[in-house]
Amino acid sequence: MKRKLGALEKVDADLPNLQHKIRADPPSYHDDFLNQYSQYSSLHELFLQSPTTTDDTGIVRLRDLIDFVSHVADCYPALTARFATDLIHLLQVHHATLDTELRDKIVGSLVLLRKKELIDSNVLLQTLWPLLISTPSKSLRALLFQKIVSDLRSSNSKTTNHKLNRSIQTTCYNLIASDPTSAKGLWAVKLTRELWKRQVWTDSKAVSIMEAAALGQDAKVVSGGVRFFLGGDQEREEAADDDSDEDEGVDMSRLRHQAGINKKTAKRDKDLKAAAAKVKRKEKKKNAPHPLNFSALHLLHDPQGFAEKLYQQHLQSAQPKARLNLEQKLLVLNLVSRLVGLHKLTLIPLYSYFLKFLTPRQPSVTSFLAALAQATHTLVPPDVLEPLVQKIANEFVSEAAAAEVASAGLSGIREVCVRQPLAMNETLLQDLVQYRKSKDKGVQMAARGLLSLYRDVGAEMLRKRDRGREAALKLRNRGSKDGGLDASRRFGHVEDGGIEGLDLLEKWKEEQGLDIDALDEEAEARGWENWDAESDDSDSSGGWINVESDGEDIDISDSDEEMAKAAGKLGEAPANVKATEAEKENLDTNGHATPSADRNTASLEPEAAVRREEQRISKLATTRILTPADLAKLQELRQNAAISAALPSAKRRKLQAAAQLAAQARHADDAVTASDIAGLAALSHKATKAEKVAMAKGHRPDGDETDKNDHRSTTARRKEKKASEGKSTTNKEKARKKNFMMTLGKAKRKGKRSLVEHRAILKAHVDRSRKGGRRGNK
């Protein structure tokens, strides 16, 4: 039998109703709140005296009162001044013995007080963070981690809260640095990685935290820090793509159409307003400036020192402080090689570390080959890489080796030689190229890839019959000019940058008879016509200020050495002039070089080679500032060159150049994975009957559908697309679904028509279409 409550007890028990009334009129219900708050204080003191002996009724009553007071605490700030302090003390001291629901309610109440700005965010986080790393309760850890992340995201939603971020980042860093052997640092890794993915922390301080984690002495902490550098940026991009995909799913015209037709309800009106707010947020995000998010690998303060410490502490040491298994060592090796290849670091002992792992019997050998390829760049000495390439060729590439092994070895050699072509010697290259005649498709394609690479970067190392037409022509032209010496074949050579299409503009000016050196100020002023710059009215932004000297130019020298250098340069000028005059004498009256001139150019001195290189450099790039008219003409010339390159005669060369540029772009900054090394080995695998059937149905071997393997007709794919969009089919398509027996009579009658009947039917059809169909819908 239920106990009958009096009128006052009903009011006391109905806390949500009292909460609603207090929110509407706080002064009128001051005494009622004071009564409930005194009850809370009494229950709180009783609980502190005996936390373990409090009955269930008292705990439930205390939980309800805590929830009630936290919701209306902002209405009576003077009375509830100590409420947040009591909750923090209760949670810090008795979190291990508290009831689960009461403990979760206290955490939720503290977060609610933070949203009402009754406590500071720093106070809340400094309360929850020690509990997160010390409590044994798994459910409490999940709740605390969620609340910490959400509070940091909300604190940085409008503007970046640098003070709060620095405080929490310092706490996370000290947690890892103070005790590198402790597993508690894993929570700092998780928090940093989550906030990096949500683009809350994007600075170098967060990268320093993960750097300390990667150099820790606990296996889980090290693995978490290394995984952040290898995949944190990809997670951030995927999270941003997911947010954009969610915003794109709103169709406002369709929702307004439905709201105008369907019955008006409060829920539908609320949904329409929510959709409008989402579209508004999307437009605001679209107009906002794009955040400049750097990769974590580019925000490292000292990449060389970080790579050396990782290698010495986790890979080279005979007794490492962190016991890592093979998978975790591969992660560390992948990060070290990524750093070396990306920043072009010098870490010579790393390459000798690879020697003992480059065998086909080694587990995950393709990952080692990919790491070796990543650690290779143009500044690695070829003497260091030659033994590795030779070892791969000896272990992987042979007639007795399996097809998958040989293709993986050839792919690994190619990936290394793409980054450092000098690692290959001529004898080994000519031997490996012969595998292009293999019967296996994977080995054949891998050998062809190596051959096409050296046709571009080292055709002189190939046999004449293997060079190809274009490579032979390039080699012949290079031999006639430079004596067969290719600049890209020199160790440490770096390609020069420049403005795309600048040679086209210089050639056009020469064709128009415009001398670049003779262009005066009037011609340059004409190039700046019709170009108005937006500027303020202030004198500080008025443009360039011309400062003219009153007398002769004054040369100020700091030392006598600079004066000696200047005098030396002046003394060298007549010699250069004499050399130029001597070159002119070697030309005949028609301007062609004489045989003696050819002999002289064959043995050019270093000064002549430097002078020829200076003449090759564009004068426009070194002597003049391009005007808006020059830039417009440059854009026009680029478009004309693109159109001419799209002609059928140049289509093949264009495709080859695009493929080469794509390969260069991929090798410039992207990572090399084990699938890149073992990719061609899939060509050696013969598909089973089940795999062929699945491929014909449009399924990949891993179960995902793809458009490339979709062998259905165009009509079937269009029909499926219409069905997915919720559209219907035409009457002609619906007629095809009729039973054959229903259409048999019409088909028989149609075949027995006479020409007169057929003419009448067609005439009636034309008349109906002119009227607008059977219904006459004009």
C-alpha positions in Angstrom: 0.0 0.0 0.0 1.4 3.4 -1.1 2.1 5.8 1.7 -0.1 8.9 1.5 1.8 12.1 1.3 0.6 15.4 2.6 0.3 18.5 0.6 3.7 19.9 1.8 5.4 16.5 1.2 4.0 16.5 -2.4 5.5 19.9 -3.0 8.8 18.8 -1.6 8.8 15.6 -3.7 8.0 17.5 -6.9 11.4 19.0 -7.4 11.2 19.4 -11.2 8.0 21.5 -10.8 9.6 23.7 -8.1 12.7 24.0 -10.4 10.5 25.3 -13.2 8.8 27.9 -10.9 12.1 29.1 -9.5 13.4 29.7 -13.0 10.4 31.8 -13.8 10.3 33.8 -10.6 13.3 33.4 -8.2 12.4 35.9 -5.5 8.9 34.4 -4.9 10.3 31.0 -4.2 13.3 32.0 -2.1 12.0 30.3 1.0 11.2 27.1 -0.8 14.7 26.9 -2.2 16.2 27.6 1.2 14.2 24.7 2.6 15.5 22.3 -0.1 19.1 23.6 0.2 19.0 23.0 4.0 17.9 19.4 3.4 20.8 19.0 0.9 23.3 20.4 3.5 22.0 17.9 6.2 22.2 14.9 3.8 25.7 16.0 2.7 27.0 16.2 6.3 25.5 12.8 7.1 27.1 11.3 4.1 30.5 12.7 4.9 30.3 11.2 8.4 29.5 7.7 7.2 29.9 7.3 3.4 29.5 3.5 3.4 26.6 3.2 5.8 24.2 5.6 4.1 21.0 3.7 2.9 19.7 3.8 -0.6 16.9 6.2 0.2 19.3 8.8 1.5 21.6 8.4 -1.6 18.6 8.8 -4.0 17.4 11.9 -2.1 20.9 13.4 -2.1 21.3 12.7 -5.8 17.9 14.4 -6.6 18.8 17.4 -4.4 22.2 17.8 -6.1 20.5 17.8 -9.5 18.0 20.3 -8.3 20.5 22.8 -6.8 22.8 22.6 -9.8 20.0 23.6 -12.1 18.9 26.7 -10.1 22.2 27.7 -8.5 22.6 30.7 -10.9 19.4 32.1 -9.5 20.8 32.3 -5.9 24.6 32.7 -6.3 25.1 34.0 -2.8 23.4 31.0 -1.1 25.2 28.4 -3.4 28.7 29.9 -3.2 30.1 26.7 -1.5 28.0 24.2 -3.5 30.7 23.7 -6.3 33.4 23.3 -3.6 31.4 20.7 -1.7 30.9 18.7 -4.9 34.6 18.8 -5.9 35.7 17.7 -2.4 33.1 14.9 -2.4 34.2 13.6 -5.8 38.0 13.9 -5.1 37.8 12.1 -1.7 35.1 9.5 -2.1 35.1 8.8 -5.9 36.1 5.2 -5.2 33.3 4.4 -2.8 30.5 6.6 -4.3 27.4 5.0 -5.8 27.7 4.9 -9.6 24.6 7.0 -10.3 25.5 9.5 -7.6 29.1 9.8 -8.9 27.9 10.4 -12.5 25.4 12.9 -11.2 28.1 14.9 -9.4 30.2 15.0 -12.6 27.3 16.1 -14.7 26.4 18.8 -12.1 29.9 20.2 -12.2 29.8 20.4 -16.0 26.4 22.1 -15.7 27.9 24.7 -13.3 30.7 25.3 -15.8 28.1 26.0 -18.5 26.4 28.4 -16.2 29.8 30.1 -15.6 29.6 29.5 -11.9 33.0 27.8 -12.0 36.0 28.3 -14.3 36.8 25.9 -17.0 40.3 25.5 -15.7 39.0 24.5 -12.2 36.7 21.9 -13.8 39.5 20.4 -15.9 42.0 20.4 -13.0 39.4 18.5 -11.0 38.5 15.9 -13.6 42.0 15.3 -15.0 43.6 13.7 -11.8 40.5 11.5 -11.4 40.9 10.3 -15.0 44.4 9.0 -14.6 43.9 7.5 -11.1 40.4 6.0 -11.0 40.1 2.2 -11.6 36.5 2.5 -12.8 36.3 2.0 -16.6 32.9 3.7 -16.9 34.1 6.7 -14.9 37.2 7.1 -17.1 35.0 7.1 -20.2 32.7 9.7 -18.8 35.5 12.0 -17.6 37.3 11.8 -20.9 34.1 12.7 -22.8 33.5 15.6 -20.5 37.0 16.9 -20.8 37.0 16.8 -24.6 33.6 18.4 -24.9 34.6 21.2 -22.5 37.8 22.0 -24.3 35.9 22.0 -27.7 33.2 24.4 -26.3 35.9 26.7 -24.8 37.6 27.0 -28.2 34.4 27.1 -30.3 34.2 30.9 -30.9 37.8 31.9 -30.3 40.9 30.0 -29.3 41.4 30.0 -25.6 45.2 30.1 -25.5 45.5 30.4 -21.7 43.4 27.2 -21.1 45.1 25.3 -23.9 48.6 26.1 -22.6 47.6 25.0 -19.1 46.2 21.6 -20.2 49.0 21.1 -22.6 51.6 21.7 -19.9 49.7 19.2 -17.7 49.8 16.6 -20.4 53.4 17.1 -21.1 54.4 16.9 -17.5 52.5 13.7 -17.0 54.6 12.0 -19.7 57.9 13.7 -19.0 57.8 13.2 -15.2 57.4 9.4 -15.4 58.3 8.0 -18.8 57.8 4.4 -17.6 54.2 4.9 -16.4 51.3 3.9 -18.6 49.3 6.9 -17.3 50.7 9.0 -20.1 48.4 7.1 -22.5 45.6 9.5 -21.5 47.6 12.5 -22.5 48.2 10.8 -25.9 44.5 10.0 -26.3 43.4 13.6 -25.4 46.0 15.2 -27.7 45.1 13.0 -30.6 41.4 13.6 -30.2 41.7 17.3 -30.0 44.1 17.3 -32.9 41.5 15.4 -34.9 38.8 17.9 -34.0 41.2 20.8 -35.0 41.2 22.2 -31.5 44.9 21.8 -30.9 46.9 22.5 -34.1 50.1 24.1 -32.8 53.6 22.9 -32.1 52.9 22.5 -28.4 50.6 19.5 -29.1 53.3 18.0 -31.3 55.8 18.4 -28.5 53.5 16.3 -26.3 53.4 13.5 -28.8 57.1 13.8 -29.4 57.7 13.1 -25.7 55.3 10.2 -25.8 57.1 8.6 -28.8 60.4 8.9 -26.8 58.8 7.3 -23.7 59.6 4.0 -22.1 56.1 2.4 -22.0 55.2 0.3 -25.1 51.6 1.6 -25.3 52.6 5.2 -24.9 55.3 4.9 -27.5 52.9 3.2 -29.9 50.3 5.9 -29.4 52.8 8.7 -30.0 54.2 7.1 -33.2 50.7 6.4 -34.6 49.8 10.0 -34.1 52.7 11.2 -36.4 51.9 8.5 -39.0 48.1 8.8 -39.1 46.9 11.9 -37.1 46.7 14.2 -40.2 44.7 11.7 -42.1 42.2 11.3 -39.2 41.8 15.1 -39.1 41.1 15.2 -42.9 38.5 12.4 -42.6 36.8 14.1 -39.6 36.6 17.4 -41.6 35.2 15.4 -44.6 32.5 13.8 -42.4 31.4 17.1 -41.1 31.1 18.5 -44.6 29.1 15.4 -45.8 26.6 15.9 -42.9 26.0 19.5 -43.9 25.5 18.7 -47.6 22.6 16.4 -46.9 20.0 19.2 -46.3 17.7 20.1 -49.2 15.8 23.3 -48.1 13.6 23.5 -51.2 12.3 20.0 -50.6 11.7 20.7 -46.9 9.8 23.9 -47.6 7.7 22.0 -50.2 6.9 19.3 -47.7 6.0 21.9 -45.0 3.6 23.6 -47.4 1.8 20.3 -48.2 1.9 18.3 -45.0 0.0 19.0 -41.9 1.4 21.8 -39.7 2.9 20.4 -36.5 5.3 21.7 -33.9 7.8 18.9 -34.6 7.9 19.6 -38.4 8.3 23.3 -37.8 11.1 22.6 -35.4 12.8 20.3 -38.0 12.5 23.0 -40.6 14.2 25.6 -38.3 16.9 23.2 -37.4 17.6 22.5 -41.1 17.7 26.2 -41.9 20.2 26.7 -39.0 22.4 23.9 -40.4 22.3 25.5 -43.9 23.2 28.9 -42.3 26.2 27.3 -40.5 27.3 25.7 -43.7 27.2 29.0 -45.6 29.1 30.7 -42.7 31.7 27.9 -42.8 32.0 28.2 -46.5 32.7 32.0 -46.4 35.1 31.6 -43.4 38.9 31.6 -44.2 40.3 28.2 -44.7 42.4 27.1 -41.6 46.1 26.8 -42.2 46.7 23.4 -40.7 50.3 22.2 -40.9 51.2 18.5 -40.7 52.5 17.3 -37.4 55.8 16.2 -39.1 56.3 19.8 -40.3 55.8 21.3 -36.8 58.6 19.4 -35.2 61.2 21.7 -33.6 64.2 19.5 -34.3 63.5 16.7 -36.8 67.1 15.6 -36.9 67.4 15.2 -33.1 64.0 13.5 -32.9 64.9 10.9 -35.6 68.3 10.2 -34.0 66.7 9.7 -30.5 64.0 7.4 -31.9 66.5 5.3 -33.7 69.0 5.0 -30.8 66.4 4.4 -28.1 64.0 2.0 -29.8 65.9 0.4 -32.7 69.7 0.5 -32.3 69.9 -0.2 -28.5 70.7 -3.8 -27.6 68.6 -3.5 -24.4 65.9 -1.0 -25.2 64.0 0.5 -22.3 60.7 0.0 -24.0 60.0 -3.6 -24.9 58.4 -3.4 -28.4 57.2 -6.2 -30.5 57.8 -6.5 -34.3 54.7 -4.5 -35.2 55.6 -1.7 -32.9 59.2 -1.7 -34.1 57.9 -1.4 -37.7 55.8 1.6 -36.6 58.9 3.3 -35.2 61.0 2.4 -38.2 58.3 3.8 -40.5 58.3 7.1 -38.6 62.1 7.4 -38.6 62.2 6.7 -42.3 59.4 9.1 -42.9 61.3 11.9 -41.1 64.5 11.1 -42.9 62.8 11.2 -46.3 60.6 14.2 -45.7 63.2 16.5 -44.1 66.1 15.0 -46.1 68.0 14.2 -42.9 71.3 12.4 -42.6 71.2 9.2 -40.6 73.8 6.9 -42.0 73.5 4.0 -39.4 69.8 3.6 -40.3 70.7 2.0 -43.7 72.9 -0.7 -42.2 70.1 -1.6 -39.9 68.0 -2.7 -42.9 70.5 -5.3 -44.1 69.5 -8.1 -41.7 65.8 -7.7 -42.5 66.0 -7.8 -46.4 65.2 -11.5 -46.9 62.1 -13.1 -48.3 61.7 -15.2 -45.1 61.4 -12.1 -42.9 57.9 -11.4 -41.7 56.4 -8.2 -43.0 59.3 -7.8 -45.4 57.3 -5.5 -47.7 57.0 -3.0 -44.8 60.8 -3.0 -44.4 61.2 -2.4 -48.2 58.7 0.5 -48.0 60.6 2.0 -45.0 63.8 1.8 -46.9 62.3 3.6 -49.9 60.9 6.3 -47.6 64.3 6.8 -46.0 66.0 7.4 -49.4 66.5 10.9 -50.8 68.9 12.7 -53.2 71.3 13.6 -50.4 71.9 10.0 -49.3 75.4 8.9 -50.5 75.1 6.3 -53.2 77.8 4.2 -51.6 75.5 3.6 -48.6 72.6 2.5 -50.8 74.4 0.3 -53.3 74.9 -2.6 -50.9 71.2 -2.5 -50.0 70.1 -2.6 -53.7 72.5 -5.4 -54.4 71.2 -7.4 -51.4 67.6 -7.0 -52.5 68.5 -8.1 -56.0 70.4 -11.1 -54.7 67.7 -12.2 -52.3 64.5 -11.4 -54.1 65.2 -11.3 -57.9 66.2 -14.6 -59.4 64.9 -17.3 -61.7 64.3 -19.6 -58.8 62.4 -17.0 -56.7 58.6 -17.0 -56.7 56.8 -14.5 -58.9 55.4 -12.5 -55.9 58.9 -12.3 -54.3 60.6 -11.2 -57.6 57.9 -8.5 -58.3 58.2 -7.2 -54.7 62.0 -7.0 -55.0 61.9 -5.2 -58.3 59.2 -2.7 -57.0 61.3 -2.0 -53.9 64.4 -1.4 -56.0 62.5 1.0 -58.2 61.1 2.9 -55.3 64.7 3.4 -53.9 66.0 4.4 -57.3 63.3 6.9 -57.9 64.6 8.9 -55.0 68.3 8.3 -55.6 69.0 7.1 -59.1 72.8 6.9 -58.3 72.2 3.9 -56.1 72.1 1.6 -59.1 75.2 0.4 -61.0 75.2 -0.2 -64.7 75.8 -4.0 -64.6 73.0 -4.7 -62.2 70.5 -2.5 -64.0 71.1 -4.2 -67.3 70.6 -7.6 -65.6 67.3 -6.5 -63.9 65.9 -5.0 -67.0 66.0 -8.4 -68.7 63.2 -9.6 -66.4 60.7 -7.5 -68.6 60.6 -10.7 -70.8 59.4 -12.8 -67.9 56.2 -14.9 -68.4 54.8 -13.6 -65.2 52.7 -10.4 -65.5 53.8 -9.0 -62.1 57.5 -9.4 -62.7 57.1 -8.1 -66.2 55.4 -4.9 -65.1 57.9 -4.3 -62.3 60.9 -4.7 -64.6 59.2 -2.4 -67.2 58.7 0.2 -64.5 62.4 0.1 -63.6 63.3 0.4 -67.4 61.0 3.4 -67.9 62.5 5.1 -64.9 66.1 4.9 -66.1 65.1 5.9 -69.6 64.3 9.3 -68.1 67.0 9.6 -65.5 69.9 7.5 -66.7 69.6 6.3 -70.3 73.3 6.1 -70.7 73.4 3.1 -68.2 71.1 1.0 -70.5 72.1 -0.9 -73.5 71.4 0.9 -76.8 68.5 -1.5 -77.7 66.8 -0.8 -74.3 67.0 3.0 -74.4 64.0 3.7 -76.6 63.6 6.3 -79.3 63.0 9.4 -77.1 65.7 8.5 -74.5 68.2 8.0 -77.3 67.4 11.4 -78.9 67.7 13.1 -75.6 71.0 11.4 -74.9 72.3 12.4 -78.4 71.3 16.0 -77.9 72.8 16.1 -74.5 76.0 14.6 -75.8 76.3 17.2 -78.5 75.9 20.0 -76.0 77.4 19.0 -72.7 79.6 16.1 -73.7 77.1 13.5 -72.3 77.1 14.9 -68.8 73.6 15.1 -67.2 73.3 17.6 -64.3 70.7 15.5 -62.6 73.2 12.6 -62.4 75.4 14.5 -60.1 75.2 13.7 -56.3 73.4 16.4 -54.4 71.9 18.1 -57.5 68.8 20.2 -56.8 66.4 21.3 -59.6 66.0 25.1 -60.0 62.6 26.6 -59.6 61.0 29.2 -61.8 57.8 30.8 -63.2 55.8 28.4 -65.4 55.7 29.6 -69.0 58.1 32.5 -68.6 60.2 31.2 -71.5 57.0 31.5 -73.7 56.7 35.2 -72.7 60.3 35.9 -73.4 60.1 34.2 -76.8 57.0 36.2 -77.6 58.7 39.5 -76.8 61.6 38.5 -79.0 59.2 37.8 -81.9 57.5 41.1 -81.4 60.9 42.9 -81.6 60.8 44.1 -78.0 64.3 44.2 -76.6 64.1 43.3 -72.9 67.2 45.4 -72.0 65.9 48.4 -74.0 62.5 48.7 -72.4 62.2 52.2 -71.0 60.0 53.6 -68.3 57.2 54.6 -70.7 56.8 51.0 -71.9 56.7 49.8 -68.3 54.2 52.4 -67.4 51.9 51.3 -70.3 52.0 47.8 -68.7 50.6 49.2 -65.5 47.7 51.0 -67.2 44.1 50.2 -66.2 45.3 48.6 -63.0 43.9 50.3 -59.9 45.0 49.1 -56.5 42.7 49.4 -53.6 44.4 51.6 -51.0 43.4 53.5 -47.9 43.4 57.3 -47.8 46.1 57.4 -45.2 49.6 58.6 -46.1 51.1 55.4 -44.8 49.7 53.3 -47.7 50.4 55.7 -50.5 52.6 53.4 -52.5 56.3 53.5 -53.2 58.4 56.4 -52.1 61.2 57.4 -54.5 64.3 58.6 -52.7 66.8 60.3 -55.0 70.4 61.1 -54.1 71.7 64.6 -54.5 75.2 63.6 -55.7 77.1 60.7 -56.8 76.5 57.2 -55.5 78.4 56.4 -52.3 79.8 53.0 -51.9 80.1 52.1 -48.2 82.5 49.2 -47.4 82.9 47.6 -44.0 86.4 46.2 -44.6 89.4 46.2 -46.9 88.6 42.7 -48.0 85.4 43.7 -49.7 87.2 46.5 -51.5 89.8 43.9 -52.7 87.0 41.6 -53.9 85.4 44.5 -55.8 88.7 45.4 -57.4 89.2 41.8 -58.4 85.8 41.7 -60.1 86.6 44.9 -62.0 89.9 43.3 -63.1 88.1 40.2 -64.4 85.7 42.2 -66.6 88.1 42.8 -69.5 89.0 39.1 -69.7 85.3 38.3 -70.1 85.0 40.8 -72.8 88.0 39.4 -74.6 86.5 35.9 -74.3 83.3 37.2 -75.8 85.2 38.8 -78.7 87.1 35.6 -79.3 83.8 33.7 -79.5 82.6 36.2 -82.1 85.7 35.6 -84.2 84.9 31.9 -84.4 81.7 32.7 -86.3 81.8 33.0 -90.1 79.9 35.6 -92.1 76.7 33.7 -92.0 76.7 33.4 -88.2 77.5 29.6 -88.2 80.2 28.1 -86.0 83.5 27.2 -87.7 85.2 23.8 -87.1 87.7 25.4 -84.8 84.8 26.8 -82.8 83.4 23.3 -82.4 86.7 22.1 -81.1 86.8 25.0 -78.7 83.3 24.4 -77.3 84.1 20.7 -76.8 86.7 21.6 -74.2 84.9 24.4 -72.4 86.6 25.8 -69.3 84.7 26.3 -66.0 84.3 30.0 -66.5 82.8 29.5 -70.0 80.4 27.0 -68.6 79.3 29.4 -65.9 78.9 32.2 -68.5 76.8 29.9 -70.7 74.6 29.0 -67.7 74.0 32.7 -66.9 73.0 33.3 -70.5 70.5 30.4 -70.3 68.7 31.9 -67.3 65.8 34.1 -68.3 66.5 37.8 -68.3 62.8 38.5 -67.4 63.2 36.6 -64.1 66.3 38.4 -63.1 66.1 41.9 -64.4 62.5 43.1 -64.5 59.3 43.1 -62.5 56.4 41.6 -64.4 53.6 44.1 -65.0 49.8 43.1 -65.0 49.9 43.3 -68.8 52.8 40.8 -68.8 50.9 38.5 -66.4 47.8 38.6 -68.6 49.9 37.8 -71.7 51.6 35.0 -69.8 48.2 33.5 -69.0 47.2 33.7 -72.6 50.4 32.0 -73.8 49.9 29.2 -71.2 46.4 28.6 -72.5 47.6 28.5 -76.1 50.3 26.0 -75.2 47.8 23.8 -73.4 45.5 23.8 -76.4 48.4 22.9 -78.7 49.4 20.1 -76.3 45.9 18.7 -76.4 46.1 18.0 -80.2 46.2 14.3 -81.2 49.8 14.5 -82.3 50.9 15.6 -78.7 48.4 13.6 -76.8 50.8 10.7 -76.0 53.6 13.0 -74.9 51.1 14.8 -72.7 49.9 11.7 -71.0 53.5 10.6 -70.4 54.4 13.9 -68.9 51.3 13.9 -66.7 52.1 10.4 -65.5 55.7 11.5 -64.7 54.5 14.6 -62.9 52.0 12.5 -60.8 54.8 10.1 -59.9 57.1 13.0 -58.9 54.3 14.6 -56.8 53.6 11.3 -55.1 57.3 10.7 -54.3 57.8 14.2 -53.0 55.9 14.1 -49.8 53.7 11.0 -49.6 54.4 7.9 -47.6 55.3 4.6 -49.2 53.2 1.6 -47.9 53.7 -2.1 -48.0 50.8 -2.3 -50.5 52.8 -0.1 -53.0 55.6 -2.6 -52.8 53.5 -5.7 -53.1 50.9 -4.2 -55.5 52.2 -5.8 -58.7 52.3 -9.2 -57.0 48.5 -9.3 -57.4 48.9 -9.6 -61.1 50.7 -12.9 -60.6 47.7 -14.3 -58.7 45.2 -16.3 -60.8 41.6 -15.5 -59.8 39.4 -18.4 -58.9 35.9 -19.0 -60.4 34.2 -17.4 -57.4 36.4 -14.3 -57.6 35.7 -14.0 -61.3 31.9 -14.2 -60.7 32.1 -11.6 -57.9 34.2 -9.3 -60.2 31.7 -9.6 -63.0 28.9 -8.7 -60.5 30.8 -5.5 -59.6 32.4 -6.6 -56.3 36.0 -6.2 -55.2 37.8 -9.1 -53.5 37.5 -7.2 -50.2 33.7 -6.9 -50.6 33.4 -3.3 -51.6 31.5 -2.4 -54.8 33.2 -0.4 -57.5 32.2 1.3 -60.7 35.2 -0.1 -62.6 33.9 -3.7 -62.2 30.3 -2.9 -62.9 29.5 -4.8 -66.1 25.8 -4.0 -66.2 24.1 -2.2 -69.0 23.7 1.6 -69.0 19.9 1.2 -68.7 20.3 -1.0 -65.6 22.6 1.5 -63.9 20.4 4.4 -64.8 17.4 2.6 -63.4 19.2 1.8 -60.1 20.2 5.5 -59.8 16.6 6.6 -60.3 15.4 4.2 -57.7 18.0 5.4 -55.2 16.9 9.0 -55.8 13.2 8.1 -55.3 12.2 8.8 -58.9 9.8 6.7 -60.9 10.2 5.1 -64.4 8.7 5.9 -67.7 5.6 4.2 -69.1 7.7 2.5 -71.7 9.9 0.9 -69.0 6.8 -0.1 -67.0 5.3 -1.8 -70.1 8.3 -4.1 -70.2 7.3 -5.5 -66.8 3.9 -6.8 -68.2 3.3 -10.5 -68.4 4.2 -11.9 -71.8 0.8 -13.4 -72.4 -0.8 -10.0 -71.9 1.3 -8.5 -74.7 1.0 -11.5 -77.1 -2.3 -10.6 -78.7 -1.2 -7.0 -79.4 2.1 -8.3 -81.0 0.2 -10.7 -83.2 -2.2 -8.0 -84.3 0.6 -5.6 -85.0 2.3 -8.0 -87.3 -0.8 -8.5 -89.4 -1.5 -4.8 -90.1 -1.9 -3.7 -93.7 -0.1 -0.6 -95.0 -3.3 1.4 -95.0 -4.0 0.5 -91.3 -0.4 1.3 -90.4 -0.6 4.7 -92.1 -3.8 5.5 -90.3 -2.2 4.6 -86.9 0.8 6.8 -87.6 -1.3 9.7 -88.7 -3.4 9.4 -85.6 -0.3 9.4 -83.5 0.9 12.6 -85.2 -2.4 14.3 -84.6 -2.5 13.3 -81.0 1.0 14.6 -80.4 0.1 17.9 -82.0 -3.0 18.2 -79.7 -0.9 17.4 -76.7 -1.6 13.7 -76.2 -4.8 11.9 -75.5 -5.8 14.4 -72.9 -5.1 17.4 -75.1 -2.5 18.9 -72.6 -1.2 21.8 -74.7 
